[in-house]
Each structure stands twice: as structure tokens, then as C-alpha cells.
Amino acid sequence: MEAVLWIVLGIALAIAEAFTATLLIIFFGIGAFAAAGAAALGAPLLLQVIVFALVSGLSVAALRPIVLKHARPAIESGETPFGVEALEGGHGTVLEEIDGERGMIKIDGEHWQARSFDGQEKYLPGERVRIIKVDGATAIVWRDDISNM
């Protein structure tokens, strides 16, 4: 019966991790599954708790840094960026006036919501802008200095 409770706890922790971005709770789920294994082998409750604590702690200490290292953005890790990361540093053409709250640009044939980086600048249709970063589905842009020379 104790093994089932540890499995339920492990599943609950894994589901909870899906709602966070910390990559921490999942390691306690791993500890719960290890404790379930100990319970299935007939270990007393105190030993199950010790297995849970040790496996959880060791997982956080040993595995979390490795996972976080591989979860870094491609630009930080030196790899070739793809997806939304590949847009950062690129260029777009203003379709609708951009200010600090709204606007629209065209990036490689796609229409994107946009707003100015500093919130003060305004960009008119036809101007080229540089994409500083992407926040959700909104491109944060700045004047493309190269095209204005």
C-alpha cells in the first residue's frame, strides 16, 4: 500500500512540474518513485523516507545542473538558434505604425505583432526595424541603423 502512495506522490509531483518552469519539482518525483521501489521491496517507512530524501537531493544536485545547461538558449550555448530565437537580431518591415504598445511588422513573409523597445519611439509603415527580442508573440523592435545610413 505504501508503494502506491509513493507512486501517486511521484505522479502528482511530475504533473506539478508541468505547471512550473523551475525544473526542480520533478526531481522530488524521482525520489518518490525510488521510495516506491523501496516500499515494494518491503523496506520500513523510515528507510523509504531516507531513500526519498537521498534520491531527491542527489537528483537535484547532480542532474539539475546538467538539464539546465542543455536547456539554455542557443545563443548562450553557442549553438545555431532556431525557431523564435532565430528571429532575434533579424530585420522586419513595419506594416502598421509601431509605438510602445502595438504595431505590426513583416518578418520573412509572416506578420508579427510588434512594439518599440524603449516605448517612446514610433516607426512608420515601410521602415525597416531590427528585432531585439521576442516576447511571446510580440517582436520587440528598434530602428535598423544600417538601413538608415
HELIX and SHEET records of a PDB file:
HELIX    1   1 GLU A    2  ALA A   18  1                                  17    
HELIX    2   2 ILE A   25  ALA A   40  1                                  16    
HELIX    3   3 LEU A   45  HIS A   70  1                                  26    
HELIX    4   4 ALA A   74  SER A   77  1                                   4    
HELIX    5   5 VAL A   84  LEU A   87  1                                   4    
HELIX    6   6 ASP A  145  ASN A  148  5                                   4    
SHEET    1   A 6 HIS A  91  GLU A  96  0                                        
SHEET    2   A 6 MET A 104  ILE A 107 -1                                        
SHEET    3   A 6 GLU A 110  SER A 116 -1                                        
SHEET    4   A 6 THR A 138  ARG A 143  1                                        
SHEET    5   A 6 ARG A 128  ASP A 135 -1                                        
SHEET    6   A 6 HIS A  91  GLU A  96 -1                                        
END                                                                             
